[in-house]
């Protein structure tokens, strides 16, 4: 088994209704728009999708909606990691039954300093739970939030213990030396940095693409960089990403989605997130409009 996903993948935001529950109609509309406007694939229910703020049943309902609404499952990976192994098994099994192209798995993130043996057992339980479907598993490395890294020797051990099932990794650490060391594990191990700044290097075969929060708002530019090597588009995509530096990323991305789609409800976030400040909202939206205007000129 090899990874089937590559290129520009948006870590899609999850729209919320007035009760701060997942807004399925808006979620499906946003997903189709992203797939039609530059995204090769989508990472459903990742960090940008606020997955860990939802219950297991809410996450399963969102996952099911992608299937029942006819979204292309072969272009979608979904976050199934959880602190509870039982929850992770339930979510990963559901992803397999629905036909997602892969599960993106955070390590169990409450206890810190856990041994590799425990992490191997955790992944082993997910592998066993999806043995009949052989769902591809992508590891999600985000130690700043999870506190538990997928270090290189552990990844090698997982690949050896579970042949053909551990197909790639998303790296949200921002450590490009780490990303390159992971990419060097094997040619068939798909490594996705979380920034579109890597796309020109990815075109050369260094990475499988990117899985980015800001691809929600700049996917067309990302695709031009990925497909055509368009340096100007790449620079503009990175400039849009930089608008969020020093600001809350997920609320900021959702605020900009509301601006782009003229639908302020897209800016809703679930606690513990809160809306961005008025000053940040102005800076993000005005900065975006200026970059787009310059690109159009």
Kinemage of the C-alpha trace (Angstrom):
@kinemage 1
@onewidth
@group {chain A} dominant
@subgroup {mainchain}
@vectorlist {calphas} color= white
{ca unk a 1} P 0.000 0.000 0.000
{ca unk a 2} L 1.244 3.479 -0.864
{ca unk a 3} L -0.045 6.979 -0.180
{ca unk a 4} L -2.567 8.098 -2.773
{ca unk a 5} L -2.737 11.753 -1.761
{ca unk a 6} L -0.376 14.451 -2.952
{ca unk a 7} L -0.159 18.118 -3.899
{ca unk a 8} L -2.127 20.963 -2.361
{ca unk a 9} L -4.262 19.754 0.521
{ca unk a 10} L -6.291 22.197 2.597
{ca unk a 11} L -6.779 21.461 6.277
{ca unk a 12} L -10.391 22.442 5.825
{ca unk a 13} L -12.158 24.550 8.439
{ca unk a 14} L -15.408 23.256 9.924
{ca unk a 15} L -18.272 25.787 9.608
{ca unk a 16} L -20.527 26.052 12.648
{ca unk a 17} L -24.204 26.836 13.007
{ca unk a 18} L -25.800 29.200 15.533
{ca unk a 19} L -25.530 26.483 18.201
{ca unk a 20} L -21.821 26.086 17.442
{ca unk a 21} L -22.439 22.612 16.069
{ca unk a 22} L -20.973 21.519 12.716
{ca unk a 23} L -22.907 23.185 9.887
{ca unk a 24} L -23.061 20.366 7.357
{ca unk a 25} L -24.504 22.300 4.386
{ca unk a 26} L -21.856 25.006 4.670
{ca unk a 27} L -19.139 22.399 5.216
{ca unk a 28} L -20.077 20.595 2.008
{ca unk a 29} L -20.261 23.861 0.076
{ca unk a 30} L -16.818 24.888 1.299
{ca unk a 31} L -15.355 21.469 0.512
{ca unk a 32} L -16.630 21.531 -3.058
{ca unk a 33} L -15.390 25.086 -3.531
{ca unk a 34} L -11.899 24.173 -2.351
{ca unk a 35} L -11.729 21.077 -4.537
{ca unk a 36} L -12.869 23.163 -7.523
{ca unk a 37} L -10.448 26.006 -6.813
{ca unk a 38} L -6.991 24.571 -6.415
{ca unk a 39} L -7.050 21.781 -3.850
{ca unk a 40} L -5.908 18.319 -4.865
{ca unk a 41} L -7.340 17.016 -1.617
{ca unk a 42} L -8.699 17.930 1.800
{ca unk a 43} L -7.713 17.081 5.344
{ca unk a 44} L -11.066 16.850 7.128
{ca unk a 45} L -11.263 17.343 10.895
{ca unk a 46} L -7.686 18.289 11.567
{ca unk a 47} L -6.485 21.040 13.877
{ca unk a 48} L -7.907 23.739 11.594
{ca unk a 49} L -11.129 21.735 11.519
{ca unk a 50} L -11.306 21.999 15.349
{ca unk a 51} L -11.616 18.208 15.586
{ca unk a 52} L -10.535 17.854 19.196
{ca unk a 53} L -13.256 20.325 20.230
{ca unk a 54} L -15.963 17.955 18.943
{ca unk a 55} L -17.363 14.777 20.448
{ca unk a 56} L -16.823 11.417 18.791
{ca unk a 57} L -20.429 11.403 17.571
{ca unk a 58} L -20.080 14.902 16.102
{ca unk a 59} L -16.878 13.887 14.320
{ca unk a 60} L -18.498 10.726 12.952
{ca unk a 61} L -21.479 12.741 11.695
{ca unk a 62} L -19.203 15.176 9.829
{ca unk a 63} L -17.263 12.265 8.341
{ca unk a 64} L -20.460 10.551 7.206
{ca unk a 65} L -21.703 13.742 5.570
{ca unk a 66} L -18.785 13.749 3.143
{ca unk a 67} L -19.811 10.289 1.970
{ca unk a 68} L -23.575 10.850 1.829
{ca unk a 69} L -23.144 14.155 0.002
{ca unk a 70} L -21.070 12.572 -2.733
{ca unk a 71} L -17.683 14.160 -2.057
{ca unk a 72} L -14.760 12.320 -3.706
{ca unk a 73} L -13.536 10.114 -0.879
{ca unk a 74} L -10.329 9.262 -2.736
{ca unk a 75} L -9.279 12.905 -2.307
{ca unk a 76} L -9.957 13.115 1.432
{ca unk a 77} L -7.996 12.212 4.533
{ca unk a 78} L -9.556 12.615 7.957
{ca unk a 79} L -8.211 13.199 11.442
{ca unk a 80} L -9.010 10.265 13.740
{ca unk a 81} L -6.537 10.687 16.592
{ca unk a 82} L -7.793 11.015 20.169
{ca unk a 83} L -6.480 10.843 23.700
{ca unk a 84} L -8.644 7.771 24.282
{ca unk a 85} L -7.643 4.685 22.334
{ca unk a 86} L -11.286 3.571 22.226
{ca unk a 87} L -12.296 6.870 20.616
{ca unk a 88} L -9.423 6.659 18.133
{ca unk a 89} L -10.425 3.118 17.194
{ca unk a 90} L -14.076 4.118 16.699
{ca unk a 91} L -13.135 7.104 14.525
{ca unk a 92} L -10.526 5.262 12.474
{ca unk a 93} L -12.853 2.310 11.874
{ca unk a 94} L -15.587 4.727 10.770
{ca unk a 95} L -13.165 6.403 8.361
{ca unk a 96} L -12.273 3.040 6.889
{ca unk a 97} L -15.898 1.996 6.468
{ca unk a 98} L -16.707 5.281 4.702
{ca unk a 99} L -13.796 4.900 2.279
{ca unk a 100} L -11.586 7.843 3.195
{ca unk a 101} L -8.220 7.809 1.439
{ca unk a 102} L -6.395 7.910 4.755
{ca unk a 103} L -6.572 8.560 8.476
{ca unk a 104} L -4.401 11.323 9.941
{ca unk a 105} L -3.491 10.251 13.458
{ca unk a 106} L -2.321 12.423 16.329
{ca unk a 107} L -0.582 10.551 19.126
{ca unk a 108} L -2.599 10.222 22.354
{ca unk a 109} L -1.883 13.681 23.653
{ca unk a 110} L -2.636 13.976 27.356
{ca unk a 111} L 0.142 11.955 28.973
{ca unk a 112} L 3.629 13.232 28.156
{ca unk a 113} L 6.878 11.294 28.115
{ca unk a 114} L 5.118 8.051 27.220
{ca unk a 115} L 7.291 5.156 25.977
{ca unk a 116} L 7.569 4.160 22.362
{ca unk a 117} L 6.073 0.774 23.258
{ca unk a 118} L 2.846 2.508 24.274
{ca unk a 119} L 2.683 4.496 21.037
{ca unk a 120} L 3.335 1.358 19.002
{ca unk a 121} L 0.475 -0.357 20.838
{ca unk a 122} L -1.799 2.628 20.121
{ca unk a 123} L -1.098 2.550 16.391
{ca unk a 124} L -1.274 -1.227 16.393
{ca unk a 125} L -4.826 -1.059 17.731
{ca unk a 126} L -5.837 1.231 14.850
{ca unk a 127} L -4.144 -1.017 12.308
{ca unk a 128} L -5.931 -4.052 13.687
{ca unk a 129} L -9.297 -2.263 13.789
{ca unk a 130} L -9.045 -1.474 10.068
{ca unk a 131} L -7.320 -4.652 8.912
{ca unk a 132} L -10.114 -5.651 6.562
{ca unk a 133} L -10.110 -2.297 4.726
{ca unk a 134} L -6.346 -1.618 5.138
{ca unk a 135} L -6.960 2.087 5.584
{ca unk a 136} L -3.733 4.053 4.943
{ca unk a 137} L -2.482 5.724 8.116
{ca unk a 138} L -0.704 9.079 8.109
{ca unk a 139} L 0.987 10.198 11.317
{ca unk a 140} L 0.328 13.736 12.524
{ca unk a 141} L 3.389 15.392 14.077
{ca unk a 142} L 2.458 18.515 16.018
{ca unk a 143} L 4.495 18.400 19.228
{ca unk a 144} L 3.783 22.027 20.132
{ca unk a 145} L 0.142 21.018 20.725
{ca unk a 146} L 0.235 17.273 21.345
{ca unk a 147} L 3.381 17.254 23.453
{ca unk a 148} L 4.151 13.819 22.008
{ca unk a 149} L 6.418 13.598 18.943
{ca unk a 150} L 6.571 10.994 16.215
{ca unk a 151} L 10.347 10.774 16.174
{ca unk a 152} L 12.188 9.250 13.234
{ca unk a 153} L 13.242 5.978 14.863
{ca unk a 154} L 9.693 5.412 16.104
{ca unk a 155} L 8.327 5.982 12.601
{ca unk a 156} L 10.772 3.418 11.234
{ca unk a 157} L 9.666 0.952 13.906
{ca unk a 158} L 5.997 1.495 13.079
{ca unk a 159} L 6.637 0.909 9.394
{ca unk a 160} L 8.522 -2.270 10.190
{ca unk a 161} L 5.865 -3.554 12.598
{ca unk a 162} L 2.917 -2.720 10.348
{ca unk a 163} L 4.136 -3.199 6.759
{ca unk a 164} L 2.293 -1.188 4.155
{ca unk a 165} L -0.023 0.593 6.588
{ca unk a 166} L 1.989 3.647 7.754
{ca unk a 167} L 2.198 5.580 4.499
{ca unk a 168} L 3.016 9.189 5.406
{ca unk a 169} L 3.180 12.049 7.862
{ca unk a 170} L 1.941 15.599 8.228
{ca unk a 171} L 4.531 17.797 9.922
{ca unk a 172} L 3.129 20.857 11.688
{ca unk a 173} L 6.234 21.427 13.804
{ca unk a 174} L 7.698 24.023 11.434
{ca unk a 175} L 11.050 22.232 11.707
{ca unk a 176} L 12.111 21.681 8.105
{ca unk a 177} L 15.168 19.674 9.179
{ca unk a 178} L 12.780 17.239 10.867
{ca unk a 179} L 10.541 17.163 7.784
{ca unk a 180} L 13.507 16.327 5.563
{ca unk a 181} L 14.691 13.595 7.916
{ca unk a 182} L 11.228 12.026 7.811
{ca unk a 183} L 11.022 12.325 4.028
{ca unk a 184} L 14.357 10.482 3.831
{ca unk a 185} L 12.950 7.417 5.616
{ca unk a 186} L 11.741 5.949 2.323
{ca unk a 187} L 10.821 7.120 -1.148
{ca unk a 188} L 7.297 5.814 -0.668
{ca unk a 189} L 6.769 7.649 2.640
{ca unk a 190} L 4.669 10.727 1.843
{ca unk a 191} L 5.754 13.717 3.919
{ca unk a 192} L 3.602 16.850 3.985
{ca unk a 193} L 4.903 20.012 5.690
{ca unk a 194} L 2.109 22.241 6.951
{ca unk a 195} L 3.222 25.270 4.960
{ca unk a 196} L 2.809 26.108 1.294
{ca unk a 197} L 6.277 27.678 1.451
{ca unk a 198} L 7.601 24.171 0.724
{ca unk a 199} L 5.742 23.704 -2.556
{ca unk a 200} L 8.548 24.591 -4.964
{ca unk a 201} L 10.804 22.118 -3.151
{ca unk a 202} L 7.976 19.585 -3.148
{ca unk a 203} L 7.701 19.850 -6.944
{ca unk a 204} L 11.276 18.584 -7.124
{ca unk a 205} L 10.274 15.455 -5.246
{ca unk a 206} L 11.438 16.411 -1.770
{ca unk a 207} L 7.930 16.264 -0.290
{ca unk a 208} L 4.532 14.914 -1.346
{ca unk a 209} L 2.999 18.392 -1.215
{ca unk a 210} L 1.621 20.406 1.696
{ca unk a 211} L -1.306 20.150 4.093
{ca unk a 212} L -2.004 23.736 5.032
{ca unk a 213} L -4.541 25.670 7.086
{ca unk a 214} L -4.098 28.685 4.843
{ca unk a 215} L -4.886 26.670 1.713
{ca unk a 216} L -8.463 27.413 2.766
{ca unk a 217} L -7.848 30.938 1.437
{ca unk a 218} L -5.030 30.706 -1.133
{ca unk a 219} L -5.424 27.293 -2.785
{ca unk a 220} L -5.518 28.694 -6.309
{ca unk a 221} L -2.116 30.318 -5.807
{ca unk a 222} L -0.767 27.179 -4.156
{ca unk a 223} L -1.884 25.086 -7.104
{ca unk a 224} L -0.124 27.364 -9.575
{ca unk a 225} L 3.062 27.002 -7.551
{ca unk a 226} L 2.673 23.217 -7.308
{ca unk a 227} L 1.582 22.468 -10.858
{ca unk a 228} L 3.457 25.115 -12.827
{ca unk a 229} L 6.305 26.192 -10.576
{ca unk a 230} L 4.890 29.722 -10.645
{ca unk a 231} L 7.228 31.628 -8.314
{ca unk a 232} L 5.056 34.749 -8.195
{ca unk a 233} L 1.993 32.732 -7.202
{ca unk a 234} L 4.095 30.941 -4.607
{ca unk a 235} L 5.267 34.250 -3.130
{ca unk a 236} L 1.717 35.597 -2.988
{ca unk a 237} L 0.463 32.408 -1.319
{ca unk a 238} L 3.202 32.713 1.296
{ca unk a 239} L 2.416 36.417 1.765
{ca unk a 240} L -1.205 35.516 2.554
{ca unk a 241} L 0.004 32.932 5.060
{ca unk a 242} L 2.177 35.542 6.756
{ca unk a 243} L -0.921 37.641 7.483
{ca unk a 244} L -1.646 35.207 10.322
{ca unk a 245} L 1.749 35.401 11.995
{ca unk a 246} L 1.343 36.508 15.602
{ca unk a 247} L -2.418 36.053 15.344
{ca unk a 248} L -4.709 33.121 16.233
{ca unk a 249} L -4.500 30.901 13.157
{ca unk a 250} L -7.796 29.016 13.174
{ca unk a 251} L -10.039 31.973 14.118
{ca unk a 252} L -8.069 34.090 11.647
{ca unk a 253} L -8.537 31.650 8.771
{ca unk a 254} L -12.241 31.364 9.522
{ca unk a 255} L -12.562 35.164 9.652
{ca unk a 256} L -10.943 35.431 6.231
{ca unk a 257} L -13.187 32.685 4.863
{ca unk a 258} L -16.168 34.743 6.003
{ca unk a 259} L -14.746 37.749 4.167
{ca unk a 260} L -13.959 35.850 0.951
{ca unk a 261} L -17.351 34.153 0.782
{ca unk a 262} L -19.335 37.144 2.086
{ca unk a 263} L -20.732 34.920 4.828
{ca unk a 264} L -19.735 36.041 8.312
{ca unk a 265} L -21.140 32.858 9.843
{ca unk a 266} L -18.044 31.081 8.496
{ca unk a 267} L -16.037 32.982 11.127
{ca unk a 268} L -17.709 31.167 14.029
{ca unk a 269} L -15.399 29.135 16.251
{ca unk a 270} L -16.070 26.763 19.114
{ca unk a 271} L -14.589 27.408 22.558
{ca unk a 272} L -11.822 27.380 23.652
{ca unk a 273} L -11.234 29.482 20.517
{ca unk a 274} L -12.637 32.999 20.385
{ca unk a 275} L -13.157 35.433 17.535
{ca unk a 276} L -10.167 37.519 16.490
{ca unk a 277} L -10.024 41.126 17.592
{ca unk a 278} L -11.430 43.869 15.382
{ca unk a 279} L -7.881 45.078 14.702
{ca unk a 280} L -6.737 41.621 13.625
{ca unk a 281} L -9.827 41.165 11.470
{ca unk a 282} L -9.105 44.421 9.658
{ca unk a 283} L -5.430 43.638 9.215
{ca unk a 284} L -6.098 40.143 7.852
{ca unk a 285} L -8.868 41.091 5.439
{ca unk a 286} L -7.228 44.305 4.211
{ca unk a 287} L -3.900 42.557 3.776
{ca unk a 288} L -5.549 39.769 1.801
{ca unk a 289} L -7.412 42.202 -0.448
{ca unk a 290} L -4.183 44.112 -1.130
{ca unk a 291} L -2.298 40.955 -2.094
{ca unk a 292} L -5.103 39.831 -4.367
{ca unk a 293} L -5.355 43.266 -5.984
{ca unk a 294} L -1.625 43.273 -6.663
{ca unk a 295} L -1.843 39.782 -8.121
{ca unk a 296} L -4.670 40.842 -10.422
{ca unk a 297} L -2.886 43.966 -11.630
